[in-house]
Amino acid sequence: MKNWIKQNKINLVIMFLYSICSLIILIFHESWRDEAQQWLIVRDLDFLGIIKQMRYEGHFLVWYIIIMPFAKLGLPYETTKIISWVIVNISVWLILKNAPFKWWIKTLFIFSFPMLYLYPAISRCYCIIPLAITLIAINYKNRKTKPIHYILSIILLLNTHIIMLGLVGMLLLTFYIEQIRDRKENTIQQNKKIIISFFIACVLLILSMLPLVQSLMINKEIRIDYSFTVKNIIGIFIQIIYIIICIFGIKNIFLISIILGLICICFIFEFKYYIKNLIIIFISILYQFIIYGYIYYASYQRANTIVMIIFLFAWIQKKEINKEYSIVSRILIILLINNVIFGISNILLDIEYKYSSAKQTANFINENIEKNSIMISNNMPIASAIIPYIKDFKIWNPQREEYFTYVIWDNNNEKSLYTDFKYKIEEKIDKNEKLYYIYAKEYENIEEDKILKLEQDKYLTKIFESDKSMNEEYIIYKINRE
């Protein structure tokens, strides 16, 4: 034991510092509606219901399967934070033990914005991405002798998020092209394992994708326009700029241009040495740009998966060519230095200001409102962030004319056009019920006039207003029906 500690003392120190820092950040982070949505789905639906709900979520099942037992056992909502924190910590230890970089490069990566904050603190499916990337890198060297291990790690990456499908597709395609090319050089046993891995990959790909069938057609939040109009091209360009800002943390267009110019020059200069890997990187990132431009917008968590892709190929190339600083490694270092500086400012922002006021609002409801009262909300997505924290209360949605916990992203889920919601309440809810209205302030410019009019008419009486937050704020009104 003493020898093991002595051999790993630097790794253990870095691991300890990372665990403490990420845990502190996790404690300060206030969960928001996207984190609530996944918890409510696995808490309130059976397994078949969860599979059906994925059509609306556009997500793979693995993350939901991981958190489902904890929700079904009635554990606190904050359990999701611990789960994501543990998964990312496992990834960090595997990186420290296996990544072929100097300790300071590994430390830069581990304390980068996505690794320290986005994936462990914001508890969503993205937290599995570092683990899958790490397992792919570890298994890459032995992919011929242990193809099943390699394929399973790629399929795990697929089951994190649809934005990783481009990378997954390229990794599988290049792997099997290599194996077909080298089949005569491989042993019979190797070829058998490769064939078995191919069938495993096909089965798992089908099983992974099946729950997402029809997602593009029935999820009303997704609007696809495949035309190559000037507007769409400008939209893609804006998304690319946003992604660059998310990664570099630089808003100065001049500095961004210089850095990107240097990266492009490096790529061109050494392209012939890394042609396969650079093509995979290029297509994987281009695929993400298409997703962001035509299907769904970029976010910090999504954009920083590009850092994960660069990290993977810096690791692979270091092992392949045994060169201290390959071109991808140099690009990785540039990205990480900017990313760490940018990450610190954003982490401090989350510590200083609430990410969401959902928990504060739920605490007020639990402590000050009569049990079994009915809460009314037109804005299901924002109101759902409160639900994991409250007890003995139901929230009713006037658009759907039903009680809800998680959100179904279909055409009946209109975001807060407050037409006739008073009429709906008077028509559908018993006069003897005690009613309260949750005003989610995200759509203040749409709602404010109607809410003020109802206040003036004495139909609504303000009893609570949450603190300012970066994402979700609330006002609670008592509904006067006399």
N, C-alpha and C positions, 0 to 999 in steps of 0.2 A: 504493500500500500504506500509506504514512504517513497519507494522508488518511483511508483506511478505518479505520485504527487510532484516529486522532483522533476520528472520528465515532462510533466504537463503544467508546470507552475505558471508559465506565461499565459497559456490558454485558460487556465482556471481563474487567473486574475481578470482577464478580459471578459470571461464568461460571467464572473461575479458582478463586475461593474455594469455589464450590459443588462443582466437580470434585474438588478436594483433600479437602474435608470428607467428601463422599460416598464417596470412595475409601478414606479412613481407616476410616470406619464399615464399609465392605464388607470390609476386611481383618480386622477384629475379629469380624465376624459368623460364627458357626459354622453351616454348612448343616444342615438337619434333614430328616426323612423325606419331607415333601411335595416338597422340592427334589430329593431323591434319586430319588423315584418317577418323575418326569418324565424324568430323565437315563437311568435304567435302562431305561425303556420304549423310548426312541429308540436307545439303545445296543444293546439285545438283540433288537429286533423289526425285521422288514422293514416297508416302507411299508404294505402291506396289513394286517399285524399291528397296526401303530400305529392305523390307522383302526378296526379291530375293538375294540381296547382302550379307545377313547374311550367305548364304551357303559358301561364300568365307571367311567371317570373323570368323565364328565359335563362334559368340557371340549371346547373347539373345537380344531381342528388347527393353527392358525397358529403358536402358540408352539412346538409340537412340531416343526413343519417348520423353524422358525428354528434351533433348537438341534440338530436331527438331524445335519446334516453334520459338526458339530464332534465329536459323540459317535462317529459312524462313523469319523472320521479318527483316533480314539484319543487325542484331546486330554484333558488333565486335567479332572476333575469341576469344578474351580474356574472353568473357562471359562464356565459359566453365569452366574456373578457378573459377569464382564466384559461379557457380552452384555447383561444387563439394565442394567448401569451405562451402557453406551454408548447404549442406546435412550433411557433417561431423560435422559441428557445432551443428546442431540439434541432432545428435547422442550423442555428448559430453554432451549436456544439459540433455538429457534423462538418460545418465549414471550417471551424478552427482546427479540427483534427485531420481533415482531408484536402482542403484547398491548397494548391501548389504555389501560393503566393507568400511573400514576406509578411511578417506579422502586422506591419503597419498598413499594408493594403487590405488585409483581412479586417483589421480594426476599422478602417475607413468605410468599408462596405457594411460591416455590422452596425455601425453607428450612423449609417445613412438614413435619410428621411423615411423611406419605406420600411426598412428593417427595424428602426427604433420606434416608429410611431404609427405609420399607416396600417401595417399588417398585424402587429400584436395588440394595439390599443383599440382600433376600429374593428370590431369583431365581425368579420364577414368572410366569405369564401376565399378572398385574396390571401388570407394567412397561410393557405396550403401551398401557394405558388413558390415561396422560397424553399420549402421542403421538397417539392417535386423537382425543381430546378437542381437542387443539391444532389438528389438521388440520381438524376439523369447524368450529371457530371461525374459522380462516383462510378456509375455503371458503364460509362461510355468506353473506357479503356478495354473492358472485358466484354464488349457487346457481341463479339463473335462467339466466344466460349460460353457466355451466359446471356443469350439473347432474351430469354423470358424476363430476367431481372430488369434489363434495359427497357423492354417494351412496357412492362408494368409501371415503371417510373414515368414513361411518356404518357401512358393512359391516365395516370394520376394527375399529371399536368393538364390534360384535356378536361378533366373533371373539376377544374378550379373555376374557369370562366371561359366564355365563348371567344374572348379576345385572344386566348392562347391557341386557338384552333389553327391559325396560320403556322405557328412554330411547330405544333404537334404534327401537322400534315407534312411539313418539310422534313422533319426528323425521321418520320416513318418512311417517307418516299426515298430519301437518300440512303437510309439504312438498307432497305430491301433491294434497291438498285445495286448497292455495293455487294450484297450477298449473292445476287444473281450473277454479277460479274466475277465474283471470286469462288463460285460454287465448286469448280474443279480443284481448286487449291485447298478447300475445306475438307475436313475428315467427314466420313459418313455420319458420325455421331453429331458433329456440328451442324450439318445440313438438316438432320432430323429435328434438332432443337430449333433451328431457324424456321422450318416449316410449321412446327407446333406453335412457335411464337406468332407466326402470321395468322393462324386460325384464332389464337387467343386474342390478338389485336382486333381482328374483324368482329368477333363476338362482342368484345367489350366496347368497341366503337358503336355498334348497333344499339347495345343496351344503354350506353351513355346518352346517345342522341334521341332515342325514342320518346322520352318524356318531353322533349322540346318540340316535337312535331306540332305544326300549326302555330307555334309561338309568334312568328312574324305576322300571321294573319289575324289572330284574335287579341293580341295585346295592343290596346288602343294607344299606349304611350309611344309606340314605335310607328313612325311614318316613313316609308321608304320612297324615295324619288330617284330612280336610276338614270334619269336624263343627264346629259353632260351640258347643262346650261351654265352661263356665266355665274349665276347666283350660286349654283352648287359648287363650282370650282372655287369661288371666293370663300364659301362655307368651309370647304376642306382646308384651304390655306389658313383660315382663322383657327381651325381646330389644331392644325400643325403648330402654329405659333403658340397656342395655349399649352400644348403638350410640351413644347420646348421650355416654356416658362415653368411648368410643373416640375420638370426634371432639373433644369439649371438654376431656377430661382432668380433669373435675370430678366428684367423688363426692358433693359436698354437694347434696342434693335441693333445698334452699331456693334456692341460687344457680342451679341448673339451671332451676328453675321461673321465676325472675325473668328469666333470659336468654331462655328459650323464650316467656315472656309478651310480652316486648318485641318479639321477632321476629314473633309472631302479630299484634300490634297494627300493626306496620309493614306486614305483608302486607295486612291488612284496609284500612288507610288508603289504600294506593296500589294496591290490587288492580285497579281499573278501568283503570289506565295500562299494566299488564303482564299482562293477563288470559291471553293465549295462552301466554306463557312460564311464568307461574306455574302454570297448569294442567299443563303438561308436567313441571315440577319436581315438583309434588304427586303426579302419577300415577307418575312414575319412582321416587320415594322410597317411595310406598305399595306399589308392586310389590316393592321390596326387602324391606319389612317382611313382606309375605306370604310371600316366599321364606324369610326367616329364621324366621318363626313356624311354617310348615307343612312346609317341605322340608329346609332345612339351616341350621345355626346361623350367626350373625354372627361375624366375626373383625375384627381391626384392619384388615387389608388390604381386606376387603369393606366394612366400615362407612365407611371413609374415601373410598370412591368417591363418597359423597354430597358431600364437599368438592369433588371433581372436577366433579360436576354443577352445583353452585352457581357454581364458577369459570367453567364454559362459558357459563352464562346471564348472568353479570355481564359477561363479554366481549361477548356478543351484544348485550345491551341498551346497553352503552356505545357500541357502533358504531351501533345503530339510532336512539337518541334523542340521542346526543352530550351526555349529561348527566354531569357529573363524578362524582357519587355517586348511582347509582340505588339503589332499595331492596335489590336483590339484591347490589349492590356493598357496601353497608353490612353486610349479613348476612355476606358473604364476609369482610370485615375482622374482624368479631367472631369468626367461626369460626377465622380464621387466627391471631389473637393468642393465643387459648386453645390452639390446636393446636400452635403453635411451642413454647410454654412446656411443654406436656404432652410434646411430642416430645423435647425435650432430656433430660428426666428418664428417659424410656424408652430413649433411645439410650445414655445413660451406664450404664444398667442392663445393656444388652447388651454394652457394652465391659468392664464390671467382672466380669460373670458369663457363663459359657458359655451359649449358647442351646441347645446340644446337646453331649453328650460322645461323639458318634459317631466323630469323627475321632481323638480321644485313644484310644478303644477299638480302632479299626482299626490305629493305630500300634503298640499293644501286640501285637495279633495278628500283624502283619507281622514284628515284630522278635523275638517270643518263642515263637511256636508253630510246630511243624514244618510244612513245606510239604505241601500236599495233605491235611492233616487235615480232618475233617468237623466243621463247627460245627452245633449243633442249636439251633433256636429255635421255640417255640410262637407267639411274638408277631411275626408277619411284618412288620406296619407299622413297629414300632420297630426291629427288626433290620435292615430294609432300608436304614436311614440309614447303616449301617456299610459296606454292600456296595460303593458306588462307590470307596471308599478301599482295599479289601483286594485282594490278589493271591494267586493259587494256592490259594484256599480256596473250599469250597462250603458253603452253608447249607441244611440239610434241615429241613422242617417236618413234625412228626408228624401234624398234623390232615390235611394233604393227602397225606402220604406221598410227598413229592417235593421235589427241590431247587428253590429259587426265587431270583429277584433282585427284580423288581418285584412288587407285590401285585395280585392279581385280587380285586376286591371282590364276590365272589359268596357264596352260602350255605355254601360249603365253607371259607370263611375265618373261622373262629371265633377271636375274640381270647382266646387264652391261658386256656382252661379246662383245667388241666393234668391231665386225667384220663388215666391209663394211658400217659403219654408214655414212661415207662421201659419198659413192656411193648412199645410200638411200636418203640423203638430195638432192643431185644433180638431182636425178631421180624424186622425188616426190614433191619438193617445188619450187615454182615459183622463177625465177632468180631475180625478182625485190624486193623480200621480204628481210627485214633486219633481219639477223639471229645472234643469240648468243648461245653459248654452255655452259651448266651448268655441270661442272665436280664435281661430288660428291666424296669426297676423301676417303670414307669408303673402297672402293675397289682399293686403290692406287696400290697395288702390281700387280693387273691385268691390270690396265689402264695406268700406268705411261709411259711405253715405247711408246705406241701408241700416247699418247697425246704429248709427247716430240717430236716425229717424225713430227707430224702435226704442232707443233710450229716451228720447224726447216724449214719446207717447206713453212712457212708463211701463211698456211691455217688458223691457229688459232693465235690470238693475245690476250695475257692476259690483262684484264682491271680491274680485281678485285680479291682479295684473302681474304677470311674471317679470323677472329681471330681463334685461336686454341679453341677447345671445347672438352667436354667429349664425345660427341656423333656424331655430324654431322658438317662437314666442307665443304666449297665450294670454287671453283675457277670459275670465269666467263671469257669466251673468246669471242671475236668478231670473227665471221666467215667471212673470206675474200674469195669471190667467183670470183674475177676478173681473 
